[in-house]
Amino acid sequence: MFVCLVAAACLATGVTARAEPASRLTVLCGVDEAWCATMKTAVLARLNIDATLTRRSTGEILDQIRREKDDPQTDVWWGGTGDAQLQAAAEGLLEPYQPEPTTAMLPWADNFFDLSGGRSAGIYAGALGFAYNTDLLKQKGLKAPACWKDLIDGSYAGAVELADPNSSGTAYTALATLVQLFGEDEAFKYLAQLAGNIRAYPQSGSDPVKDTAHGKALIGISFIHDAVTLRQAGYPLEIVAPCEGTGYEIGAVSIVKGAKNKDAARAFVGFALSAEGQATGAAAGQNQVPSNARASLPPGAPDISMIRMVDYDFATFGSADERRRLLKRFDSEIRRIP
């Protein structure tokens, strides 16, 4: 009787009763805040899962999952550069997961899944590059950069931003890319020269291109899809795929070992790998290349087949020991951190 009276009262006042979510989920989100929010809404509507999505940079997520390994507070790691998820997989921090047989993954995503030992699945790809503010460039009367080597020109002193590779997966991809392009010693000589032009090393990998869009920096090193999203919003950005070649990321999703909401986590990952789930990126204004062959390519997504790419070595640069060694050298030689 009480339930009927409550329902009647709700109808009388125009309030619609909503069912409680079937389950809850804690997700660390490595993509743009807008996509985190869109995915939260989609997961509630499609799966009836109330997911708490917290935005963090890739390195911060990896550090948090390491800290919590004895008592995990996170169920799913969704988004951000996949080499950090490969490290987590190698350290035994992630659960094995088997996608549905009908999941139509592109070859590069299949290869990534195999490389992770079945513990992390690719959800998107994106090429690294940089963007410059066309208004600022014209105002300063400077030549437009086209190559990595152009960025060390003295005319760009204090005008370039690159995130901190300790916290940013984007910046770690840039570090690994330069090592693969030029060789390690030459790459560190280049980074030492570039340091003279660096305005700031922010924590988040998307901050350099956001600061460039808002005129705080002239040039921001970022993933090309992040720059495309800002240019579509009307910011005066010119996007560059460097002439020497560049690296790329595979963004990934994984279930944390010891996750407290395992069934909901599996449902979330299955949705993230589906064409419907990957369409949430375009719905949120993002321009990554989806990993599901049945997913539509966002209209603004860069054609990565037209970009000169390095044969990015995920096995080497996704290794925890290699990451630790390169970051230690970066801190001591480039940032001069003891």
HELIX and SHEET records of a PDB file:
HELIX    1   1 PHE A    2  ALA A   12  1                                  11    
HELIX    2   2 GLU A   33  LEU A   47  1                                  15    
HELIX    3   3 THR A   58  ARG A   67  1                                  10    
HELIX    4   4 GLY A   82  ALA A   90  1                                   9    
HELIX    5   5 PRO A  107  LEU A  115  1                                   9    
HELIX    6   6 THR A  134  LYS A  140  1                                   7    
HELIX    7   7 TRP A  148  ILE A  152  5                                   5    
HELIX    8   8 GLY A  154  TYR A  156  5                                   3    
HELIX    9   9 GLY A  169  PHE A  182  1                                  14    
HELIX   10  10 GLU A  184  ALA A  195  1                                  12    
HELIX   11  11 ASP A  207  ALA A  213  1                                   7    
HELIX   12  12 ILE A  224  GLN A  232  1                                   9    
HELIX   13  13 LYS A  262  LEU A  273  1                                  12    
HELIX   14  14 ALA A  275  ALA A  283  1                                   9    
HELIX   15  15 ILE A  304  MET A  306  5                                   3    
HELIX   16  16 PHE A  314  PHE A  317  1                                   4    
HELIX   17  17 ALA A  320  ARG A  329  1                                  10    
HELIX   18  18 PHE A  330  ILE A  334  3                                   5    
SHEET    1   A 5 ILE A  49  ARG A  55  0                                        
SHEET    2   A 5 SER A  23  CYS A  29  1                                        
SHEET    3   A 5 VAL A  76  THR A  81  1                                        
SHEET    4   A 5 TYR A 248  VAL A 256 -1                                        
SHEET    5   A 5 LEU A  94  GLU A  95 -1                                        
SHEET    1   B 8 ILE A  49  ARG A  55  0                                        
SHEET    2   B 8 SER A  23  CYS A  29  1                                        
SHEET    3   B 8 VAL A  76  THR A  81  1                                        
SHEET    4   B 8 TYR A 248  VAL A 256 -1                                        
SHEET    5   B 8 ALA A 121  ASN A 133 -1                                        
SHEET    6   B 8 ILE A 219  PHE A 223 -1                                        
SHEET    7   B 8 VAL A 160  GLU A 161  1                                        
SHEET    8   B 8 ILE A 198  ALA A 200  1                                        
SHEET    1   C 6 ILE A  49  ARG A  55  0                                        
SHEET    2   C 6 SER A  23  CYS A  29  1                                        
SHEET    3   C 6 VAL A  76  THR A  81  1                                        
SHEET    4   C 6 TYR A 248  VAL A 256 -1                                        
SHEET    5   C 6 ALA A 121  ASN A 133 -1                                        
SHEET    6   C 6 LEU A 237  VAL A 240 -1                                        
SHEET    1   D 6 ILE A  49  ARG A  55  0                                        
SHEET    2   D 6 SER A  23  CYS A  29  1                                        
SHEET    3   D 6 VAL A  76  THR A  81  1                                        
SHEET    4   D 6 TYR A 248  VAL A 256 -1                                        
SHEET    5   D 6 ALA A 121  ASN A 133 -1                                        
SHEET    6   D 6 VAL A 289  PRO A 290 -1                                        
END                                                                             
